[in-house]
Amino acid sequence: MKTLKKIIIFLLISVMLNCSLKKEKPLQPHEIAISWAEMTLFITKNTPANSPTYSSRCLGYIGLTMYESVVNGYPNYQSLEGQLNGLSNIPKPEKGKKYDWQLALNAGQASILKSIYNQTSDINKAKIDSLEVLILEQLSENIQDTLIIKCSVNFGKAIAQQIFKWSKTDGGHRAYLKNFDKQMKNPNFLGCWKPPLYAQSFSHYPLQPHWGENRTFLQKNAQLKEPKFIVCDTNKNSTYYQQFMTVYEKQKNLTQEEKEIAIWWSDDPDETFTPPGHSYYLATLSIQKMKPDLLKCAETYARVGIAVADAFRDCWKWKYQFFSERPNTFIPEHIDRQWDSFWPDPPFPAFPSGHAIQAAAMATVLTNLYGKSFEFTDSAHVGRKRDEQRNADFKARHFNSFWEVATETANSRFYGGIHCPQDNDAGLEKGKEIGENVNGLRWRK
């Protein structure tokens, strides 16, 4: 959250000293985009009942709003209206009127964030309002024509309002009110998911069982072929049995680094900005390093947001189609009764891995935007209290490519003992397909 803090501190000091903001170095376009991404992740982390599924959806609409609020200022780019699943009636700039696209982005992000996270606290909504006002005041200092300010702000809000209206028809609106379906009867077959004793949730009902019925952003992503699944077989010589034996053997000799990887990527929604939020954070790291223009900033957040949203939707469709078990139920029953995983089970079926699929989708779109070789350090959880139970610290992770991130994210669930290799392999494969479909949208004319 460094950029957001920098902006707020800079502006507050300027006001207290009663000095003209014109004399200070003006905010750069990428700093404005980053400040809103950081505010988005703050709200994601600090809003109750927020699940990875719900946050992925929110990031999709927030990123899309950022893109649509500025795209008309760039003649070589075009709106995603008509390309996304039912997106229509996006407001257009009025002929003869001038717009400041930074102001439009600022107003649009404040509006969509308060709408899409309408359940967040009044204190959090006040923080959103404060950031909007602070950026508005600084940008307005350099605009003499107040009509430009008014038109820009109104345009950004209109974009946000239309996208939010569209969002309410996707099946996931206010889904935080129904995270668990207590009327649902779990199926009962060999190899099916069962609520484990060692779990992240006390609920014996699986999370968001109907999420896979939601509308995807891209029609193509709703039509993907299901991943291949190894059918349950408890014979010790079977491929299925060996999947769990691999997990069991790995847990016996986890290295210190593997323990650190497992806790780094856990991204428990009660403690962090969730796994899709981590992908949005990595988009910010990319922008901080490259400092692109406003349009590419917006496109970056739109691609990542849409990709992780569709990744989670498809993942949940397949999770409840296969309703597959996790190591925490198979291994105690068939291999070792005393076994516990390094990390507790999440409350939903295993196949495919949500971590893997969303990380692969993120890596695919960011690689397309910033290249296969991209060196950076992920410091998202630096400063978190040491995990004494697992004897591991939260140490920054260094990478040379986005795909390294995707691979490590998938492996983290294997090291945690909550996913078999096939869960991760399928997630990486399908996440890549989802990301490629997002890249294939007509972003440019």
Phi, psi and omega in degrees: 000023186298317183294317179300314179297321180299315181297311183296314180297316180300314183289320179295319178297319180299318180293316182297324180276357178056038180256159181283132178293341179296333182278344179270161176294123183291156176297138176276152181307318182293332178290326178293314178298316181296319181300323179285327176295320179292322175296320178302315181289329175296315180293320178302315182289326190251028175244126184296157175059026181270121180257163175302323178297311183294319181294325178298317177300314180300316181297326177299313182286325179292315178296318178298319179299319179299317181294311184293336181284345182237345191298331181291349178272003184231101187302335182273358181244165181219159178296159175267005175302133181085346178260328178271163190294086178089005179287119182210173176057034176289129181303146179243150176298144178280136180297139179089350180256147180259146183229147170254114189287337174293319177294322179296317178299314182302311181292320181295319180293319178298318183291312183291325182294318178289329180284312186287331174249052184295345180273358180289166187289161176296327177297317178295322178295325177293325177296319177299313180299319182296317179296318179301315182293317181300314180290318178303315182296319181291316181294326183289339180300333184259009180242116182280327184273108182294339179293325177297318179298313182297313181298319182294314180297314180296324180293314179301319179293321180296320176300311182298318182295321180290320179293322177294320177301317178296321183298329185290352181255008187270352181099350182249007182298126179056034182294344178297343178281348183219053180299326181235133179264103184283353176269351184286136174254117181295139176293164181224101179211167181297120179092008182277158180294140174226147177299123182277163175283325181260094190221162177282340185233147176279347182290139174265007176254141181285150184289133172045060184294343183256007184299327180291352177271351182293160176288137172277161173291318179252132176300322179303323182286345175275348186250011181295145177291139181297149178289156179284137184236135177280120184293143183300135178204116184275002175296133185298338180266000184281156177298320180299312180300319182293333174303315182281329176296325177298317177297314182301315181292321180298321182296339180285336186223044176297132174281167179297319180295322179295325175295319179295322177295318181298317182281330181299317186264006180298316176046051175302127182298341176282345185240334188225189180273020176073162179302313177296329175296326177296323177294321177295323176297320179293330173297321178297318178301322179297316181291321178300323182285317188267337180051055181286177178288174187300320182296315181292326174302310182296319179296323179299310180292325178294314181297313181295315181300312180294319182296313182288330178295311179292328178297314180291323179297311180294321179301316181290328174301313183285325178304315184274348171286313182272330178047051190271152183283166177247167179304328184293346173253323182290312187296313177298330181279327189240346185236306185208112184296336184268005189281139170229148177283159177297322180242142180292153181290140168282160188272061177194163183300166192273312196264129353273177182286126177293320177302314184293315186292319181286325179293322178292321177297315178299312183298324181292319181283322180289326175296320178296326182276323190237359174101161183290326178258114182210106185271134178197167177241128178269112181247022188307320186250010177299133181103346177291150181298140179306140175276094184293324182299325183253005175055051182214147178254160176270099183250141180304147181248134180252138183223156177250358178197161177289329180291332172300321178298312182301316180296316181292322178300314178298313181299330182300327180284330174291315177298326179288348178078020183245359176220142172276163179305322182295328178299315181288318181299315179294321179297314179297318181296312183286327176297321177297318178297317180298314179298321179296324176294323177294317177299329184282355175298155180275083179285327181249154180284000000 
